Amino acid sequence: MSTHAMESVLYDLGVKREARAAFGEDAAAFLKRYGVDAREAAMISGFDMAALLKAGVSPLLTYGFWMMNAPVKTRAAYLERSRSTTAAQG
């Protein structure tokens, strides 16, 4: 598992409009460009914040990713998903 690759993805999705558009159109194809494995891709495309944090991904990057891409862009929703024990157990 590559924390660096996942952080690169989340950074780009947090700051690059074209990355967000590509992720929204075809998340699997977008994530393949970064070389993340299937489990990492599932954590990102499934907005599994608890698993991303458990994997060592920066909380600043996960929060930025959430606020720019998640279906429900609220701090409360982010915190709920971050604290989810079932999501992290995957």
GIPE-V877562 format. One record per pair of residues at least 24 apart in sequence whose ideal C-beta (glycine too) atoms are under 10 Angstrom apart, sorted by the first residue. I is the first residue (numbers start at 1). J is the second residue. Records with the same first field share a line. If there is no record, write none. Layout:
BEGIN
I=J ; J
END
This chain:
BEGIN
1=36 ; 37 ; 39 ; 40 ; 43 ; 55 ; 56
2=34 ; 35 ; 36 ; 37 ; 40 ; 55
3=40 ; 52 ; 55 ; 56 ; 57 ; 58
4=34 ; 56 ; 57
5=31 ; 34 ; 35 ; 36 ; 37 ; 40 ; 44
6=31 ; 34 ; 36 ; 37 ; 40 ; 41 ; 43 ; 44 ; 52 ; 55 ; 56 ; 57 ; 58 ; 61 ; 62 ; 65
7=52 ; 55 ; 56 ; 57 ; 58 ; 60 ; 61 ; 62 ; 65
8=34 ; 35 ; 36 ; 61
9=33 ; 34 ; 35 ; 36 ; 40 ; 41 ; 44 ; 57 ; 61 ; 65
10=34 ; 44 ; 52 ; 57 ; 58 ; 60 ; 61 ; 62 ; 63 ; 64 ; 65 ; 66 ; 68 ; 69
11=58 ; 60 ; 61 ; 64 ; 65
12=65
13=44 ; 61 ; 64 ; 65 ; 66 ; 68 ; 69
14=60 ; 61 ; 62 ; 63 ; 64 ; 65 ; 66 ; 67 ; 68 ; 69
15=64 ; 65 ; 68
16=68
17=68
19=68 ; 69
20=65 ; 68 ; 69
23=65 ; 68 ; 69
24=69
27=69
39=90
42=90
43=87 ; 88 ; 90
44=69
45=69
46=81 ; 87 ; 90
47=71 ; 72 ; 77 ; 78 ; 81 ; 87
48=81 ; 82 ; 84 ; 86 ; 87 ; 88 ; 90
49=77 ; 78 ; 79 ; 80 ; 81 ; 82 ; 83 ; 84 ; 87 ; 88
50=80 ; 81 ; 82 ; 83 ; 84 ; 85 ; 86 ; 87 ; 88 ; 89 ; 90
51=81 ; 82 ; 84 ; 87 ; 88 ; 89 ; 90
52=81 ; 82 ; 87 ; 88
53=81 ; 82 ; 83 ; 87 ; 88
54=82 ; 87 ; 88 ; 89 ; 90
55=88
END
